[in-house]
Amino acid sequence: MRVLLTLASSSITGPAERLLGDAEILRAAGHEATVAFDGVRPGNVIAEAEARGFRLVPGLALCREATPARVAGDLRKLRRFLPGGVEAVHAHFSHDHHLALLAAAGTKVKVIRAVEAEANLAPTWARRLAYRKTDGFEVATRARARALAGRFGIAPERIAVLPGAVDAARFTPEGPSSLRERFGLGAGAPVVGIVARMKPERRHRELIAAFGEVLRDVPGATLAVVGRGEEEPVLREAAAGLGEACIFAGYWGGAALPEAYRALDVAVWLADGNDGSARGVLEAMACGVPVVAAAGGAAEEVVTADCGRIVPAGDAGKLARAIGELLARPEERRAMGAAARRRAAGGFTWARRGAALLDFYARIAGSP
């Protein structure tokens, strides 16, 4: 099978990493995977795709900062490429989804949409029209599958629930963690942390507010904010009252990312990122770290009672109590960490995702 995987983004983020992982699955199974990304804005994803040996559709803008000329140019290129180049397009953002629908009109090419954000489930008239023309849908949770079926009348056989996956050989409890050493945190010091881009929708401010309550019950605890983002100045100001109990650890990527998770006794997750699969939750769990997560996102279907806690979204008091209880109970916390590792490494593998993805592609390819 020949599949074009598209993403109107220029950076290696959650959706881009998952797209490239899916392309690897296709290639390993003997299929042909072509990829397409934003070729206008600066970023590193195209270079990464080329380094992995993937073919790209030449000359596409695929930029959400759309202009009539860019859209018209992309449509011309895709209409030339699709009929002889692929049998299905797997689109990941609304911009490339709409382009795929327009370019595939009148051809036998199937269009699949990854529904990753809650906003993509709002039943507007434009979205109803686009989804009615779409052959298949990928979602990360059963709740999103139910929402698609209920709000848009989509038949269940057109929807695949494909949870996120984690490389359990890379994210492990064993190995170095220089984060504690860098910030002078002793091996026994209780550390809770969040690893996520600093932007308003990830709700760091709720965690900072809750951590003030945690400190009253667990003196000496530290909150590690790991990442970068546009809201960092605001968050630093919000955390000023915590003094040295809150550290901004900066960006830890690539080989250093597992080290950041290993420094934590408890990981916190309050809102899904733009890939919608709670990837950070799985990475923390694979590193043997229990997770306290807010209800309402993909984490709710990932974190079970034996490997973490689910708390009501927006309830700072319950968030603080859940964190404080885990920090104060080291034996229970370690048992949860071991259970989290088993669940992530055993149930959320790329092999399992790959088998389900290939089965879904075959089902959509054979559908009318």
C-alpha positions in Angstrom: 0.0 0.0 0.0 1.2 3.5 -0.7 0.3 6.2 1.9 1.0 9.9 2.0 1.2 11.2 5.6 0.8 14.9 6.0 1.2 17.5 8.8 1.0 21.2 8.4 3.8 21.8 10.9 7.5 22.5 10.5 8.9 21.3 13.9 9.5 18.0 15.6 6.6 17.9 18.0 4.3 15.2 19.3 2.3 14.8 16.0 5.4 14.9 13.9 7.2 12.2 15.9 4.1 10.0 15.8 3.7 10.5 12.1 7.3 9.5 11.4 6.9 6.5 13.7 3.8 5.4 11.6 5.8 5.9 8.4 8.5 3.7 9.9 5.8 1.0 10.6 4.6 1.2 7.0 8.1 0.9 5.6 9.0 -2.0 7.8 5.9 -3.9 6.6 6.9 -3.4 3.0 4.6 -0.5 2.2 5.5 2.8 0.7 5.3 5.9 2.9 5.7 9.4 1.6 5.5 12.4 4.0 4.7 16.1 3.7 5.3 18.9 6.1 5.2 22.7 6.3 7.9 23.9 3.9 7.5 27.6 4.6 8.2 28.2 8.3 11.5 27.4 9.9 11.8 24.0 11.6 13.6 20.7 11.7 11.1 18.1 10.8 11.8 18.0 7.0 15.5 17.5 7.7 14.6 14.7 10.1 12.4 13.0 7.6 15.1 13.2 4.9 17.7 11.9 7.4 15.4 8.8 7.9 15.3 8.3 4.1 11.6 9.2 3.5 10.4 10.6 0.2 8.7 14.1 0.4 6.3 15.6 -2.0 8.4 18.3 -3.6 7.5 22.0 -3.4 4.6 21.9 -1.0 4.0 24.9 1.2 1.5 23.1 3.5 1.5 26.1 5.8 -1.3 27.1 8.1 -0.4 30.7 7.4 -2.3 30.2 4.2 -2.5 32.6 1.2 -4.6 32.0 -1.9 -1.4 31.5 -3.9 0.0 28.9 -1.5 -3.3 26.9 -1.4 -3.7 27.0 -5.1 -0.1 25.9 -5.6 -0.4 23.0 -3.1 -3.6 21.9 -4.8 -2.0 21.8 -8.2 1.0 19.8 -6.9 -1.2 17.3 -4.9 -3.6 16.8 -7.8 -0.7 15.8 -10.0 0.9 13.6 -7.3 -2.1 11.7 -5.8 -3.6 9.7 -8.6 -0.4 7.8 -9.5 1.5 8.3 -6.2 -0.7 7.0 -3.3 -3.8 5.1 -2.4 -4.5 7.0 0.8 -3.7 10.3 2.5 -3.4 10.3 6.3 -3.8 14.0 7.3 -3.1 15.2 10.9 -4.2 18.9 11.0 -7.2 20.6 9.6 -5.3 22.5 7.0 -3.7 19.5 5.4 -7.0 17.6 5.8 -8.9 20.1 3.8 -6.2 20.2 1.1 -6.3 16.4 0.9 -10.1 16.4 0.5 -10.0 18.9 -2.3 -7.0 17.3 -4.1 -8.5 13.8 -3.8 -12.0 14.7 -5.1 -12.9 12.7 -8.2 -10.1 10.2 -7.6 -10.0 6.8 -5.8 -7.6 8.1 -3.2 -8.9 7.6 0.4 -8.6 10.3 3.0 -8.0 9.6 6.7 -8.0 12.2 9.4 -6.3 12.0 12.8 -8.6 13.7 15.3 -6.2 14.9 17.9 -7.6 17.9 19.6 -10.9 18.4 21.5 -11.6 21.4 19.2 -11.8 18.9 16.2 -14.8 17.3 17.8 -17.0 20.5 17.8 -19.7 19.8 15.2 -19.6 23.0 13.1 -21.2 22.9 9.7 -17.8 23.1 7.9 -16.5 20.2 10.0 -19.6 18.1 9.4 -19.2 18.6 5.7 -15.4 17.7 5.8 -16.0 14.7 8.0 -18.8 13.4 5.7 -16.3 13.4 2.8 -13.6 11.6 4.9 -13.1 7.9 4.6 -11.5 7.1 8.0 -10.6 8.6 11.3 -7.8 7.9 13.8 -8.3 8.8 17.5 -6.3 8.1 20.6 -9.1 7.4 23.0 -12.4 5.5 23.2 -14.1 8.7 24.4 -13.1 10.5 21.2 -14.4 7.6 19.1 -17.8 7.9 20.9 -17.8 11.6 20.3 -17.1 11.2 16.6 -19.8 8.6 16.2 -22.4 10.5 18.3 -21.8 14.1 17.1 -21.1 13.4 13.4 -22.9 10.1 12.8 -19.7 8.3 11.6 -20.0 4.6 11.4 -17.8 2.7 13.9 -16.0 0.8 11.2 -14.6 4.1 9.9 -13.0 4.9 13.2 -9.8 3.4 14.7 -8.8 3.8 18.3 -5.0 3.9 18.2 -3.5 4.9 21.6 -0.1 6.4 21.8 3.1 4.3 21.8 6.4 4.6 23.7 9.9 3.3 23.0 10.4 1.3 26.2 14.0 0.6 25.3 14.8 4.3 25.3 12.5 5.4 28.2 13.6 3.2 31.1 13.9 3.5 34.9 17.6 2.4 34.7 20.2 4.9 33.6 21.6 8.3 34.5 19.7 11.4 35.6 21.8 14.5 35.7 18.9 16.8 36.4 19.1 16.3 40.2 22.8 16.8 40.2 22.6 19.9 38.1 20.1 21.5 40.5 21.6 20.2 43.7 18.7 17.8 44.5 19.7 14.9 46.7 18.8 11.4 45.8 16.1 11.2 48.6 14.7 14.7 48.0 11.0 14.5 46.9 10.6 15.9 43.4 7.4 16.3 41.5 7.6 17.6 37.9 5.8 18.4 34.7 7.5 17.9 31.3 5.5 19.9 28.7 5.7 23.0 26.6 4.9 26.1 28.6 1.8 27.5 27.0 -1.6 28.4 28.7 -3.5 25.3 27.5 -1.1 23.0 29.3 -2.2 24.6 32.7 1.1 24.9 34.4 -0.3 27.7 36.6 -2.8 25.3 38.2 0.1 23.0 39.2 2.1 25.9 40.6 -0.9 27.0 42.7 -1.4 23.5 43.9 2.2 23.0 44.8 2.0 25.7 47.4 -0.4 23.4 49.3 1.8 20.4 48.7 4.7 22.2 50.5 2.6 22.6 53.7 2.3 18.8 53.9 5.7 17.8 52.4 8.3 20.4 53.4 11.4 20.1 51.4 9.6 19.0 48.2 10.7 20.5 44.9 8.6 21.3 41.8 10.6 20.8 38.5 9.1 22.6 35.5 10.8 21.0 32.5 10.4 22.5 29.0 10.3 25.8 27.2 7.6 28.0 25.8 6.0 31.3 25.4 4.4 31.4 28.9 7.7 30.9 30.8 8.0 34.6 32.0 4.4 34.4 33.4 5.0 31.1 35.1 8.3 32.3 36.7 6.3 35.2 38.2 3.6 32.9 39.4 6.2 30.7 41.1 8.1 33.5 42.7 6.4 32.8 46.1 7.7 29.3 46.1 11.3 30.4 46.1 13.9 27.7 45.7 11.1 25.0 45.9 10.3 25.5 42.2 13.0 25.1 39.6 12.8 25.8 35.9 14.9 23.1 34.5 14.9 24.1 30.8 14.5 22.0 27.7 15.6 18.3 27.8 15.3 16.7 24.5 16.8 13.8 22.6 18.9 11.4 24.7 18.5 13.7 27.7 14.7 13.5 27.9 14.6 10.1 29.8 17.0 11.7 32.3 14.5 14.4 33.1 11.7 11.8 33.8 14.1 9.7 36.0 14.6 12.7 38.3 11.0 12.7 39.2 9.2 10.9 42.0 5.8 12.0 40.6 5.0 13.3 37.1 2.0 15.6 36.6 -0.1 15.9 33.4 -3.0 18.4 33.2 -3.9 18.7 29.5 -3.1 16.9 26.3 -0.7 18.4 23.8 -1.4 18.8 20.2 -0.9 15.1 19.4 -3.8 14.2 21.7 -2.2 10.9 22.9 -0.7 11.8 26.3 2.8 10.9 25.0 4.5 12.5 28.0 2.4 10.3 30.3 3.6 7.1 28.6 7.2 8.3 28.6 7.1 9.0 32.4 5.4 5.7 33.1 8.0 3.8 31.0 10.6 5.4 33.2 8.9 4.0 36.2 7.3 7.2 37.4 3.7 7.3 38.7 1.5 10.0 37.2 -1.1 12.3 38.6 -3.3 13.4 35.7 -6.3 15.6 35.2 -9.5 13.9 33.9 -10.8 14.6 30.5 -7.9 13.7 28.2 -6.0 10.7 26.9 -4.3 10.2 30.2 -7.6 9.1 31.7 -7.5 6.0 29.6 -3.8 5.4 30.2 -3.3 5.9 33.9 -4.9 3.2 36.0 -5.3 3.2 39.8 -2.3 1.0 40.3 0.1 3.3 38.5 -1.2 6.8 39.4 -4.1 9.1 40.2 -6.8 10.8 38.1 -8.1 14.0 39.6 -10.9 16.3 38.5 -9.7 18.9 36.0 -9.3 22.4 37.6 -9.5 21.2 41.2 -6.3 22.4 42.8 -7.1 21.0 46.2 -7.5 17.4 45.0 -4.4 17.8 42.7 -2.4 18.9 45.7 -3.7 16.1 47.9 -2.9 13.4 45.3 0.6 14.7 44.8 1.2 15.0 48.5 -0.1 11.5 49.3 2.3 10.0 46.8 5.3 12.0 47.9 4.6 11.0 51.5 4.3 7.3 50.8 7.6 6.1 49.2 6.8 2.4 49.3 3.4 2.8 47.6 5.0 5.3 45.1 7.7 2.8 44.1 5.1 0.0 43.7 3.1 2.4 41.5 6.2 3.2 39.5 6.9 -0.4 38.8 3.2 -1.0 37.7 3.4 2.1 35.5 6.5 0.7 33.8 4.8 -2.7 33.2 1.7 -1.1 31.7 3.6 1.3 29.4 6.1 -1.2 28.2 3.6 -4.0 27.8 0.5 -2.3 26.5 1.6 0.8 24.5 4.3 -0.6 22.2 5.0 0.5 18.6 4.4 -3.1 17.5 0.9 -3.1 18.9 0.1 0.3 17.4 1.6 -0.8 14.1 -0.5 -3.9 13.8 -3.7 -1.9 14.5 -2.7 0.8 12.1 -2.0 -1.6 9.2 -5.3 -3.4 9.9 -7.1 0.0 9.8 -5.4 1.0 6.5 -6.4 -2.3 4.9 -10.0 -1.8 6.1 -10.3 1.7 4.7 -8.6 0.7 1.4 -11.2 -2.0 1.0 -14.2 0.2 1.9 -16.6 1.7 -0.6 
